């Protein structure tokens, strides 16, 4: 089952970016896109956030990051 997490839950995954910074990263294709879940409410697909974190770890370790 796909799990969505709210912006506030990103901090629990050590992602402490401001909303405007996240939106810039999304627009540049460097961060997973939000999913609209209601009027003015957005969530992120948890598996995509986890993959983003794994990609950052791979970059740090000099490994090739899958597209």
Backbone atoms as SQL, in Angstrom:
CREATE TABLE atoms (id INTEGER PRIMARY KEY, chain TEXT, resi INTEGER, resn TEXT, atom TEXT, x REAL, y REAL, z REAL);
INSERT INTO atoms VALUES
  (1, 'A', 1, 'UNK', 'N', 0.835, -1.164, 0.000),
  (2, 'A', 1, 'UNK', 'CA', 0.000, 0.000, 0.000),
  (3, 'A', 1, 'UNK', 'C', 0.895, 1.247, 0.000),
  (4, 'A', 2, 'UNK', 'N', 0.527, 2.232, -0.788),
  (5, 'A', 2, 'UNK', 'CA', 1.280, 3.478, -0.862),
  (6, 'A', 2, 'UNK', 'C', 0.914, 4.361, 0.316),
  (7, 'A', 3, 'UNK', 'N', 1.934, 4.848, 0.976),
  (8, 'A', 3, 'UNK', 'CA', 1.711, 5.710, 2.143),
  (9, 'A', 3, 'UNK', 'C', 2.141, 7.138, 1.810),
  (10, 'A', 4, 'UNK', 'N', 1.274, 8.097, 2.112),
  (11, 'A', 4, 'UNK', 'CA', 1.593, 9.506, 1.939),
  (12, 'A', 4, 'UNK', 'C', 1.948, 10.104, 3.290),
  (13, 'A', 5, 'UNK', 'N', 2.947, 10.974, 3.293),
  (14, 'A', 5, 'UNK', 'CA', 3.322, 11.642, 4.535),
  (15, 'A', 5, 'UNK', 'C', 3.226, 13.154, 4.319),
  (16, 'A', 6, 'UNK', 'N', 2.809, 13.889, 5.334),
  (17, 'A', 6, 'UNK', 'CA', 2.686, 15.341, 5.200),
  (18, 'A', 6, 'UNK', 'C', 4.047, 16.034, 5.291),
  (19, 'A', 7, 'UNK', 'N', 4.067, 17.294, 4.907),
  (20, 'A', 7, 'UNK', 'CA', 5.294, 18.096, 4.964),
  (21, 'A', 7, 'UNK', 'C', 5.937, 18.021, 6.342),
  (22, 'A', 8, 'UNK', 'N', 5.137, 18.151, 7.394),
  (23, 'A', 8, 'UNK', 'CA', 5.668, 18.152, 8.759),
  (24, 'A', 8, 'UNK', 'C', 6.420, 16.869, 9.105),
  (25, 'A', 9, 'UNK', 'N', 6.052, 15.759, 8.477),
  (26, 'A', 9, 'UNK', 'CA', 6.702, 14.479, 8.769),
  (27, 'A', 9, 'UNK', 'C', 8.067, 14.352, 8.095),
  (28, 'A', 10, 'UNK', 'N', 8.376, 15.242, 7.158),
  (29, 'A', 10, 'UNK', 'CA', 9.684, 15.170, 6.505),
  (30, 'A', 10, 'UNK', 'C', 10.809, 15.392, 7.508),
  (31, 'A', 11, 'UNK', 'N', 10.556, 16.200, 8.518),
  (32, 'A', 11, 'UNK', 'CA', 11.583, 16.471, 9.536),
  (33, 'A', 11, 'UNK', 'C', 11.996, 15.195, 10.261),
  (34, 'A', 12, 'UNK', 'N', 11.065, 14.261, 10.425),
  (35, 'A', 12, 'UNK', 'CA', 11.403, 13.003, 11.098),
  (36, 'A', 12, 'UNK', 'C', 12.351, 12.157, 10.251),
  (37, 'A', 13, 'UNK', 'N', 12.470, 12.510, 8.960),
  (38, 'A', 13, 'UNK', 'CA', 13.394, 11.821, 8.059),
  (39, 'A', 13, 'UNK', 'C', 14.619, 12.703, 7.788),
  (40, 'A', 14, 'UNK', 'N', 14.823, 13.692, 8.656),
  (41, 'A', 14, 'UNK', 'CA', 15.972, 14.618, 8.576),
  (42, 'A', 14, 'UNK', 'C', 15.955, 15.478, 7.324),
  (43, 'A', 15, 'UNK', 'N', 14.782, 15.763, 6.793),
  (44, 'A', 15, 'UNK', 'CA', 14.641, 16.697, 5.677),
  (45, 'A', 15, 'UNK', 'C', 13.987, 17.946, 6.257),
  (46, 'A', 16, 'UNK', 'N', 14.810, 18.960, 6.490),
  (47, 'A', 16, 'UNK', 'CA', 14.345, 20.169, 7.161),
  (48, 'A', 16, 'UNK', 'C', 14.343, 21.376, 6.236),
  (49, 'A', 17, 'UNK', 'N', 14.029, 21.166, 4.979),
  (50, 'A', 17, 'UNK', 'CA', 13.973, 22.259, 4.018),
  (51, 'A', 17, 'UNK', 'C', 12.690, 23.060, 4.215),
  (52, 'A', 18, 'UNK', 'N', 12.757, 24.351, 3.912),
  (53, 'A', 18, 'UNK', 'CA', 11.547, 25.175, 3.940),
  (54, 'A', 18, 'UNK', 'C', 10.652, 24.774, 2.766),
  (55, 'A', 19, 'UNK', 'N', 9.375, 25.114, 2.856),
  (56, 'A', 19, 'UNK', 'CA', 8.455, 24.792, 1.761),
  (57, 'A', 19, 'UNK', 'C', 8.896, 25.436, 0.449),
  (58, 'A', 20, 'UNK', 'N', 9.259, 26.737, 0.450),
  (59, 'A', 20, 'UNK', 'CA', 9.696, 27.323, -0.829),
  (60, 'A', 20, 'UNK', 'C', 10.923, 26.620, -1.425),
  (61, 'A', 21, 'UNK', 'N', 11.850, 26.198, -0.580),
  (62, 'A', 21, 'UNK', 'CA', 13.032, 25.495, -1.088),
  (63, 'A', 21, 'UNK', 'C', 12.634, 24.140, -1.686),
  (64, 'A', 22, 'UNK', 'N', 11.735, 23.421, -1.017),
  (65, 'A', 22, 'UNK', 'CA', 11.263, 22.140, -1.560),
  (66, 'A', 22, 'UNK', 'C', 10.593, 22.343, -2.909),
  (67, 'A', 23, 'UNK', 'N', 9.792, 23.388, -3.029),
  (68, 'A', 23, 'UNK', 'CA', 9.093, 23.648, -4.291),
  (69, 'A', 23, 'UNK', 'C', 10.087, 23.948, -5.408),
  (70, 'A', 24, 'UNK', 'N', 11.164, 24.679, -5.080),
  (71, 'A', 24, 'UNK', 'CA', 12.197, 24.941, -6.097),
  (72, 'A', 24, 'UNK', 'C', 12.880, 23.636, -6.514),
  (73, 'A', 25, 'UNK', 'N', 13.184, 22.784, -5.532),
  (74, 'A', 25, 'UNK', 'CA', 13.802, 21.493, -5.850),
  (75, 'A', 25, 'UNK', 'C', 12.867, 20.634, -6.695),
  (76, 'A', 26, 'UNK', 'N', 11.581, 20.615, -6.351),
  (77, 'A', 26, 'UNK', 'CA', 10.593, 19.858, -7.132),
  (78, 'A', 26, 'UNK', 'C', 10.572, 20.352, -8.572),
  (79, 'A', 27, 'UNK', 'N', 10.487, 21.672, -8.726),
  (80, 'A', 27, 'UNK', 'CA', 10.408, 22.260, -10.062),
  (81, 'A', 27, 'UNK', 'C', 11.642, 21.911, -10.888),
  (82, 'A', 28, 'UNK', 'N', 12.798, 21.824, -10.239),
  (83, 'A', 28, 'UNK', 'CA', 14.047, 21.477, -10.918),
  (84, 'A', 28, 'UNK', 'C', 14.204, 19.973, -11.121),
  (85, 'A', 29, 'UNK', 'N', 13.248, 19.174, -10.615),
  (86, 'A', 29, 'UNK', 'CA', 13.324, 17.725, -10.753),
  (87, 'A', 29, 'UNK', 'C', 14.317, 17.077, -9.807),
  (88, 'A', 30, 'UNK', 'N', 14.637, 17.769, -8.698),
  (89, 'A', 30, 'UNK', 'CA', 15.633, 17.263, -7.752),
  (90, 'A', 30, 'UNK', 'C', 15.025, 16.754, -6.451),
  (91, 'A', 31, 'UNK', 'N', 13.713, 16.744, -6.360),
  (92, 'A', 31, 'UNK', 'CA', 13.024, 16.257, -5.161),
  (93, 'A', 31, 'UNK', 'C', 11.684, 15.688, -5.605),
  (94, 'A', 32, 'UNK', 'N', 11.196, 14.630, -4.941),
  (95, 'A', 32, 'UNK', 'CA', 9.908, 14.041, -5.326),
  (96, 'A', 32, 'UNK', 'C', 8.771, 15.064, -5.292),
  (97, 'A', 33, 'UNK', 'N', 7.864, 14.950, -6.236),
  (98, 'A', 33, 'UNK', 'CA', 6.742, 15.882, -6.330),
  (99, 'A', 33, 'UNK', 'C', 5.668, 15.575, -5.294),
  (100, 'A', 34, 'UNK', 'N', 5.004, 16.646, -4.881),
  (101, 'A', 34, 'UNK', 'CA', 3.894, 16.521, -3.933),
  (102, 'A', 34, 'UNK', 'C', 2.679, 15.891, -4.607),
  (103, 'A', 35, 'UNK', 'N', 1.793, 15.348, -3.780),
  (104, 'A', 35, 'UNK', 'CA', 0.525, 14.797, -4.235),
  (105, 'A', 35, 'UNK', 'C', -0.573, 15.589, -3.538),
  (106, 'A', 36, 'UNK', 'N', -1.492, 16.156, -4.313),
  (107, 'A', 36, 'UNK', 'CA', -2.608, 16.894, -3.723),
  (108, 'A', 36, 'UNK', 'C', -3.552, 15.903, -3.054),
  (109, 'A', 37, 'UNK', 'N', -3.879, 16.166, -1.785),
  (110, 'A', 37, 'UNK', 'CA', -4.765, 15.253, -1.051),
  (111, 'A', 37, 'UNK', 'C', -6.004, 15.965, -0.529),
  (112, 'A', 38, 'UNK', 'N', -6.148, 17.223, -0.844),
  (113, 'A', 38, 'UNK', 'CA', -7.313, 17.985, -0.410),
  (114, 'A', 38, 'UNK', 'C', -7.081, 19.460, -0.674),
  (115, 'A', 39, 'UNK', 'N', -8.017, 20.273, -0.255),
  (116, 'A', 39, 'UNK', 'CA', -7.919, 21.717, -0.463),
  (117, 'A', 39, 'UNK', 'C', -6.713, 22.271, 0.295),
  (118, 'A', 40, 'UNK', 'N', -5.682, 22.624, -0.444),
  (119, 'A', 40, 'UNK', 'CA', -4.487, 23.181, 0.170),
  (120, 'A', 40, 'UNK', 'C', -3.661, 22.187, 0.965),
  (121, 'A', 41, 'UNK', 'N', -3.940, 20.908, 0.821),
  (122, 'A', 41, 'UNK', 'CA', -3.201, 19.867, 1.561),
  (123, 'A', 41, 'UNK', 'C', -2.431, 19.011, 0.564),
  (124, 'A', 42, 'UNK', 'N', -1.181, 18.753, 0.924),
  (125, 'A', 42, 'UNK', 'CA', -0.315, 17.950, 0.074),
  (126, 'A', 42, 'UNK', 'C', 0.418, 16.925, 0.912),
  (127, 'A', 43, 'UNK', 'N', 0.778, 15.841, 0.271),
  (128, 'A', 43, 'UNK', 'CA', 1.577, 14.818, 0.927),
  (129, 'A', 43, 'UNK', 'C', 2.655, 14.354, -0.038),
  (130, 'A', 44, 'UNK', 'N', 3.567, 13.593, 0.484),
  (131, 'A', 44, 'UNK', 'CA', 4.651, 13.035, -0.318),
  (132, 'A', 44, 'UNK', 'C', 4.578, 11.518, -0.222),
  (133, 'A', 45, 'UNK', 'N', 4.879, 10.837, -1.326),
  (134, 'A', 45, 'UNK', 'CA', 4.900, 9.379, -1.322),
  (135, 'A', 45, 'UNK', 'C', 6.134, 8.959, -0.514),
  (136, 'A', 46, 'UNK', 'N', 5.892, 8.250, 0.573),
  (137, 'A', 46, 'UNK', 'CA', 6.980, 7.899, 1.491),
  (138, 'A', 46, 'UNK', 'C', 8.092, 7.122, 0.793),
  (139, 'A', 47, 'UNK', 'N', 7.737, 6.199, -0.084),
  (140, 'A', 47, 'UNK', 'CA', 8.755, 5.402, -0.784),
  (141, 'A', 47, 'UNK', 'C', 9.644, 6.295, -1.654),
  (142, 'A', 48, 'UNK', 'N', 9.072, 7.356, -2.243),
  (143, 'A', 48, 'UNK', 'CA', 9.859, 8.279, -3.059),
  (144, 'A', 48, 'UNK', 'C', 10.806, 9.103, -2.186),
  (145, 'A', 49, 'UNK', 'N', 10.351, 9.484, -1.004),
  (146, 'A', 49, 'UNK', 'CA', 11.202, 10.225, -0.070),
  (147, 'A', 49, 'UNK', 'C', 12.355, 9.326, 0.385),
  (148, 'A', 50, 'UNK', 'N', 12.035, 8.073, 0.699),
  (149, 'A', 50, 'UNK', 'CA', 13.081, 7.130, 1.113),
  (150, 'A', 50, 'UNK', 'C', 14.103, 6.920, -0.009),
  (151, 'A', 51, 'UNK', 'N', 13.623, 6.840, -1.257),
  (152, 'A', 51, 'UNK', 'CA', 14.530, 6.677, -2.397),
  (153, 'A', 51, 'UNK', 'C', 15.404, 7.921, -2.574),
  (154, 'A', 52, 'UNK', 'N', 14.838, 9.093, -2.326),
  (155, 'A', 52, 'UNK', 'CA', 15.608, 10.343, -2.388),
  (156, 'A', 52, 'UNK', 'C', 16.752, 10.303, -1.375),
  (157, 'A', 53, 'UNK', 'N', 16.442, 9.875, -0.166),
  (158, 'A', 53, 'UNK', 'CA', 17.456, 9.791, 0.889),
  (159, 'A', 53, 'UNK', 'C', 18.535, 8.777, 0.502),
  (160, 'A', 54, 'UNK', 'N', 18.131, 7.617, -0.005),
  (161, 'A', 54, 'UNK', 'CA', 19.097, 6.602, -0.439),
  (162, 'A', 54, 'UNK', 'C', 19.991, 7.146, -1.553),
  (163, 'A', 55, 'UNK', 'N', 19.409, 7.932, -2.452),
  (164, 'A', 55, 'UNK', 'CA', 20.191, 8.545, -3.520),
  (165, 'A', 55, 'UNK', 'C', 21.236, 9.507, -2.982),
  (166, 'A', 56, 'UNK', 'N', 20.865, 10.274, -1.968),
  (167, 'A', 56, 'UNK', 'CA', 21.816, 11.204, -1.347),
  (168, 'A', 56, 'UNK', 'C', 22.957, 10.444, -0.671),
  (169, 'A', 57, 'UNK', 'N', 22.638, 9.319, -0.060),
  (170, 'A', 57, 'UNK', 'CA', 23.673, 8.488, 0.563),
  (171, 'A', 57, 'UNK', 'C', 24.603, 7.929, -0.512),
  (172, 'A', 58, 'UNK', 'N', 24.025, 7.468, -1.620),
  (173, 'A', 58, 'UNK', 'CA', 24.835, 6.933, -2.716),
  (174, 'A', 58, 'UNK', 'C', 25.744, 8.017, -3.297),
  (175, 'A', 59, 'UNK', 'N', 25.228, 9.248, -3.449),
  (176, 'A', 59, 'UNK', 'CA', 26.059, 10.363, -3.930),
  (177, 'A', 59, 'UNK', 'C', 27.234, 10.591, -2.992),
  (178, 'A', 60, 'UNK', 'N', 26.956, 10.586, -1.712),
  (179, 'A', 60, 'UNK', 'CA', 28.004, 10.800, -0.715),
  (180, 'A', 60, 'UNK', 'C', 29.091, 9.742, -0.832),
  (181, 'A', 61, 'UNK', 'N', 28.671, 8.506, -1.066),
  (182, 'A', 61, 'UNK', 'CA', 29.604, 7.386, -1.122),
  (183, 'A', 61, 'UNK', 'C', 30.239, 7.214, -2.500),
  (184, 'A', 62, 'UNK', 'N', 29.900, 8.119, -3.427),
  (185, 'A', 62, 'UNK', 'CA', 30.494, 8.065, -4.758),
  (186, 'A', 62, 'UNK', 'C', 29.943, 6.968, -5.635),
  (187, 'A', 63, 'UNK', 'N', 28.769, 6.472, -5.305),
  (188, 'A', 63, 'UNK', 'CA', 28.149, 5.419, -6.104),
  (189, 'A', 63, 'UNK', 'C', 27.268, 6.052, -7.167),
  (190, 'A', 64, 'UNK', 'N', 27.041, 5.311, -8.236),
  (191, 'A', 64, 'UNK', 'CA', 26.163, 5.777, -9.305),
  (192, 'A', 64, 'UNK', 'C', 24.726, 5.754, -8.803),
  (193, 'A', 65, 'UNK', 'N', 24.036, 6.861, -9.014),
  (194, 'A', 65, 'UNK', 'CA', 22.647, 6.973, -8.577),
  (195, 'A', 65, 'UNK', 'C', 21.751, 6.581, -9.740),
  (196, 'A', 66, 'UNK', 'N', 20.888, 5.549, -9.567),
  (197, 'A', 66, 'UNK', 'CA', 19.991, 5.154, -10.657),
  (198, 'A', 66, 'UNK', 'C', 19.000, 6.263, -10.975),
  (199, 'A', 67, 'UNK', 'N', 18.670, 6.401, -12.245),
  (200, 'A', 67, 'UNK', 'CA', 17.734, 7.450, -12.675),
  (201, 'A', 67, 'UNK', 'C', 16.311, 7.112, -12.353);
